[in-house]
Amino acid sequence: MNVKAGNVKAGDRIPDWVMESVRPERMRTMAAILRDPNPVHWDRNSVAALGFGQHTINQGPLGLSYMINMLHEWAGPGAIRRLVMTFPMAVLDGDHITAKGVVTGVREEAGRRLADCDIWLERPGTEPPLKGTATVELT
Amino acid sequence: MTTSRPIPPEEEIRAIVGHAFPGGVYTVEHWENFLLTECTGADLLPGGMVHPVVLFHMPILGSKTTIGEMFALGQAESDFSIGIESYDWEMFAPLKEDVAYGISGKIVSAERRTSRNDRPYDRIQFQFEVAQPDGALAARTTITWHYRRGVL
């Protein structure tokens, strides 16, 4: 069930969305869809040479997609109006990732009710590997 | 795949501002949306809606460029020398399967900077627009990458 627009206020926590384990086969599919030749997404040896161990590195957009999924479950598909994302750390295969968010403000614009949010990925034992902001239309 | 090269002159980097990609049309078919959405760990969205994560590759491929060409335009030392500063995705209308969207893209900023550890890098911004068949803007994306120098 999506959140009720009139009930949203600054400080509200957005329900978490969990990726239990980031799967390397999804990175390979994504690399093919993106036509992304970078071997860090499918070749463990190239990643090991960079000092990350025998892993593959998740595509940045895939990490971002976990936060999109969180926002969809909260506000409904099609509700996102803007995402601005930074990528301080790599997400690796096998990582347990939780998408998290909090409402920082609610405003009216051109007859629409918009929620501004801080959003980030949480991984046990590290700083957030991805973090940014989202604007979501509340209906 | 790019290869190792000396640090390019700053004026060569500045000169790529305004470079426009050919542009074109991109249609997300059901199979692509299915696979893309599966990669995110979510179920398909209702009503033929395309998962917004498409806003990374759809503008790039639809404007008739590639990640490899974008690396090469900034004279990347290697695939590993690219760092992501940010992705900024503005969404004005949900994207749907089997709709032919018009795509345009260009380089809007390119400048040399110095990192906190005193290493040079080039900050390059690409901006893409996704238009619905009637011309109305559906999305705008801005990719900001750092082309790190002397990292090999």
HADDOCK unambig.tbl for C-alpha pairs under 7 A between the chains (distance, minus, plus):
assign (segid A and resid 26 and name CA) (segid B and resid 39 and name CA) 5.03 0.50 0.50
assign (segid A and resid 30 and name CA) (segid B and resid 36 and name CA) 6.89 0.50 0.50
assign (segid A and resid 30 and name CA) (segid B and resid 39 and name CA) 6.78 0.50 0.50
assign (segid A and resid 34 and name CA) (segid B and resid 57 and name CA) 5.52 0.50 0.50
assign (segid A and resid 36 and name CA) (segid B and resid 67 and name CA) 6.30 0.50 0.50
assign (segid A and resid 38 and name CA) (segid B and resid 79 and name CA) 5.97 0.50 0.50
assign (segid A and resid 61 and name CA) (segid B and resid 53 and name CA) 6.25 0.50 0.50
assign (segid A and resid 61 and name CA) (segid B and resid 56 and name CA) 6.63 0.50 0.50
assign (segid A and resid 62 and name CA) (segid B and resid 40 and name CA) 6.03 0.50 0.50
assign (segid A and resid 65 and name CA) (segid B and resid 40 and name CA) 5.78 0.50 0.50
assign (segid A and resid 65 and name CA) (segid B and resid 53 and name CA) 5.73 0.50 0.50
assign (segid A and resid 66 and name CA) (segid B and resid 40 and name CA) 6.41 0.50 0.50
assign (segid A and resid 69 and name CA) (segid B and resid 42 and name CA) 6.62 0.50 0.50
assign (segid A and resid 77 and name CA) (segid B and resid 45 and name CA) 6.81 0.50 0.50
assign (segid A and resid 78 and name CA) (segid B and resid 94 and name CA) 5.53 0.50 0.50
assign (segid A and resid 80 and name CA) (segid B and resid 91 and name CA) 6.92 0.50 0.50
assign (segid A and resid 81 and name CA) (segid B and resid 90 and name CA) 5.87 0.50 0.50
assign (segid A and resid 81 and name CA) (segid B and resid 91 and name CA) 4.78 0.50 0.50
assign (segid A and resid 81 and name CA) (segid B and resid 92 and name CA) 6.42 0.50 0.50
assign (segid A and resid 82 and name CA) (segid B and resid 89 and name CA) 5.50 0.50 0.50
assign (segid A and resid 82 and name CA) (segid B and resid 90 and name CA) 4.40 0.50 0.50
assign (segid A and resid 82 and name CA) (segid B and resid 91 and name CA) 5.84 0.50 0.50
assign (segid A and resid 83 and name CA) (segid B and resid 88 and name CA) 5.69 0.50 0.50
assign (segid A and resid 83 and name CA) (segid B and resid 89 and name CA) 5.13 0.50 0.50
assign (segid A and resid 83 and name CA) (segid B and resid 90 and name CA) 6.61 0.50 0.50
assign (segid A and resid 84 and name CA) (segid B and resid 86 and name CA) 6.76 0.50 0.50
assign (segid A and resid 84 and name CA) (segid B and resid 87 and name CA) 5.68 0.50 0.50
assign (segid A and resid 84 and name CA) (segid B and resid 88 and name CA) 4.31 0.50 0.50
assign (segid A and resid 84 and name CA) (segid B and resid 89 and name CA) 6.38 0.50 0.50
assign (segid A and resid 85 and name CA) (segid B and resid 86 and name CA) 5.24 0.50 0.50
assign (segid A and resid 85 and name CA) (segid B and resid 87 and name CA) 5.24 0.50 0.50
assign (segid A and resid 85 and name CA) (segid B and resid 88 and name CA) 6.44 0.50 0.50
assign (segid A and resid 86 and name CA) (segid B and resid 85 and name CA) 5.84 0.50 0.50
assign (segid A and resid 86 and name CA) (segid B and resid 86 and name CA) 4.52 0.50 0.50
assign (segid A and resid 86 and name CA) (segid B and resid 87 and name CA) 6.79 0.50 0.50
assign (segid A and resid 87 and name CA) (segid B and resid 84 and name CA) 6.33 0.50 0.50
assign (segid A and resid 87 and name CA) (segid B and resid 85 and name CA) 6.82 0.50 0.50
assign (segid A and resid 87 and name CA) (segid B and resid 86 and name CA) 6.90 0.50 0.50
